[in-house]
Amino acid sequence: MLSNAEMQYRVKNNVPADENCYTKIEWSRTYRECAKEFYDTVIPWLQNYANGDPSGIRLVFWFDS
């Protein structure tokens, strides 16, 4: 595990990643604060679309590196 300072250096200087290229971060913002538009727009739309039965709704997120 790298320190935050070492990770910032590697990112800033485009140092290639290896198996030890991770660091721990923490923050105190809520999910709603971080994804305000999603919570304020998509969640209400999904709740309306589900007609009171959220078990029929599935969200799929795809991250491709």
C-alpha angles and dihedrals in degrees: 000000000000128000115249089249092054091048091050089051092050093048094045092048097039093240108179116253124245135181091283095051102118137097137190119248132177135192136175101217116117123241088250092056092049095046102029096148092049093049094043097044114019101036095054090046091051091048090053092044092051092059091218095312109096091172088082094059123087127181118200120196118192121196116187118189 
